[in-house]
Amino acid sequence: MKNLIGIVLLGLIVSSCSLFQKSSMNQDEIDTMVAENQALKTRVEASRDLEDRLALAQKQADEAMLKLSDCEDASTSKVHIIVGAFKNSSYANEYSADMKNQGLDGRILAGPYSFNLVTSSSHESVKSALNALGNIRATVIETAWLYIE
């Protein structure tokens, strides 16, 4: 009898234990998990698309660099990094003085359409100008550009 009572008590304890009961999810929880899964898949696809675009842009930039280096082999022109373009020569003079105070070239060139172009530096090759352009854009002005004479 004692064994029977012990077995019944053990059965009651085990059956009420949450480890042996299956937890069930309602439909709202399932729908939420499915929606989260779809959102994650969409984000992964978007990031892969961005990676592909970045790779394509890098490839195009490399091809452009090769074309530029081919052009510079045939050319004897000078390449300038322009940090400002002004119609008014007094503005160009002020900006040139400011660039010289920053330790840059600050020369003023006569550009197309009567613009006065203020340089930060001049280079013999496009490749060296492009290397310097990144530094100028990071430290002086983001809109600096190349002008080939």
N, C-alpha and C positions, 0 to 999 in steps of 0.2 A: 504494500500500500504506500509506504513511504517512497518507494521507487516511482510509483505511478504519479504521485503528487509532484515529485521532483521533475519528472519528464513533462508533465503538463505545465508546470511553472517555467521550465526551460523553453518549451514551445511558445508560451505567451511572450516571454522576454525576447526571443529571437524574432518572432513575427512582428513585434512592435518596433524593432530596431530599424532605423532609417537606412542602414547600409544595405538591407535586403529588399528595400522597396524601390521600385523603379520611379524615377522622377519623370513626370510627363510635361511636355511643353504645350501651351495652348497655341492656337493658330496665329495670334498676334505676334507672339515671340518668334515663331517660325518665319513669318513674313518679314519681321525686322531683321532676322539673321540673313535671309535671302537678299534683302535690299542692301544690307551692309556688304555682303559678298559681291553683289553686282557693282556697287560703288567702288570697291577695291579693284575689281577687274578693270573698270573704266579708267581708274587712275593709273594702273600699270600700263594699259594700252597708250594712254596719253603720254606717259613718261618715255615709253619706247618710241613713240612718234617724234617727240622732242629730241631724243638721242639721234634718231635718223636725220632729222633736219640739221642738227648741229654737225654731224659727220659730213653731210652734203655741203654745208656752208664752209667747213674747213677745207674740203676738197676743192671747192670753187676758189677759195682764197689762195690755196697752193698753186692752182692753175694760173691764176692772175699774176702771182709772183713770178712764175716761170715766164709768162708772156712779157712782163715788165723787164725781167733780166735779159730776155732776148732783145727787147727794144733798146735797152741801154747799151748793149754791145755795139749796136749799129749807130749809136748817137754820141755826140760829144757835148751835149747840152748840160747845163747845170740845174740841179734840183734844189729848190728852196722850200723850207717849212714856213708856211704863212700863218701868223697868229692874229692878223687883223687886216681888213681891207676897208679903206675909207675914200670917199669922194672928196671930202674936205681935207686939204693938206695940213691944216693946223691940227686937226684931230690925229692925223697920222704922225705928225712930229711929236705930239704929247705922248702917244702910245709908244712910239719908238724910244723916247727918253725913258719911259717906264720899263720897257724891255731891257734897255741897257743897264738900268739900275738893278735889274734882277740877274745881271751877268750874261744876258743873251746878246745875239748879234744886233738886232734892232735896226737893221738897214731898211731903207725905204726903196722899193722898186716901183717902176712905172708898169702897171698892169693893164690888162685889157679894159676897154670901155672907160678909160680915164680914171681907173681906181689906183690909189696909192696902197701898195702892199707892204706890210710890215713883216719882216722875217725874224725868225728866232735863230735860224742857222741855215747854212748852204752846204750842199754836198755834191760830190762828183758822181755818185751812183744812186740809183733808186733804192737799192737794197740798204745802203747805209742811211739814207734819208728815212726809209720806213722804220728802221730800228730806232732812230732818234725821235720819230714822230710819236711812237708809243709813249716815250718818256715825257715829251712835251705835253701830250694830251693828259697824262696823269698828273703832271705837276703845275702846268701853266694854264692851259685852256683846252677844254674838251673838243672844241670845234676847229682845232688846227688842221691844216690841209697842205697838200703838196702842190707846188707850182713848178712846172718844168719849162725852163727858158729855151 
